[in-house]
Amino acid sequence: DFVDRVQGLAFQRQKQVICWQEVILSRGESGYLDPRVVIQVWLGDNVTSIANITKAIVKKGVRVLFSPDSPWYLDNAFINWEEAYEQEPCLGLTDSEC
């Protein structure tokens, strides 16, 4: 597909590929993604859902860039700083996975 072709071009040029989580989630449970790709986890309803998404992606052997849209995105005019500091990128992961 398009994403795989573009990733291949980037890898040929020794570039790092970062994709939004939708790329891997759209491929389903058995979907393959090159382990050289970094997935940016940014969508989730709460701390637990973001942690579950992160864990599922890490279990596929893919690295994660953890940046939840709420509350970490600074363009959010109503940032709840307590919620921002509650975000734990390694929630549910082992030390080696983290």
N, C-alpha and C positions, 0 to 999 in steps of 0.2 A: 504494500500500500504506500501512499504518499509519505507517511511518517518514516517508514522503513527506508525508503529511497533517500530521503533527506538526511537521515541519520548516517546512512552509508557514505554519502558524500562528505559529511562532516568528519567521520572517522578516517576517511582517506586522507584528509588534510590535517590529521592529528588534532582535531578540535574536540572539546568537551561538549556533550549534548545534554541539555536540561529540558525536560518536558513537564508540562503540568500533569497532575495526577489523572486527568481525564483520559490521557493516552493509554495508560495501563488499565484503568477501570473499564474503559470501553471494550477492552479485549476479553473481559470475563476472567473467571477463575483460572482457566487453563491457558490464557493468552500469554504468548512469549514476548519478552522485551529484552533486548541486548543488555547484559549486566554492566556494560560500560556507561549506560545512560544513568543520569541522576533524575529522579522524579521529585518535582516540587509539590509537596503536600500543602495545599492552601485552603481547601474547602472542607467544612465540617460543621455540624450543628453545635457541638460542645467539646469539652476536653476529651471525653471518652470516645466520641466518634472519630475525632482526629487521631487519637492514639490507635484506635482499631485500624483505621486506614493505613497509618504509618506502619504498624506491625505487619499487616498483610503484604505490603509492598516489600518491606525488608525481608520477609520470609521467602520472597521470590528471588532473593539474592541481588536486589537492586538498591543502590544508595538513595537516600532521601535528603532533600533540602526542606527543612521544616519551617514553614512560614504561614501560619494560619491567618486567614484574611481578617477575621475578627477574633481577637482584638489587636493584632499586631500591625495591621496596615495603618499608617499614620494619616492617611486621607480620611479615615473614619473620624468624624468630628466629635463623636461621643465615646471616646476610648475609656473603658473601665480598667484602670490600672491594676486593680486587684486581680481581675480576670486575666489580664495580660501576663502577670507574673505567675499565675497558676499553671500556665501552659508548660508541660513537661515533655520535651521531645523524646525522651527515653521511656515513657510510661508503657509498661508491658513488655519491654525489651530486655534481653539479657545484657550483661556488660559487653560481651563480644559483639552482639548485634548493634549496640549503641556506639 
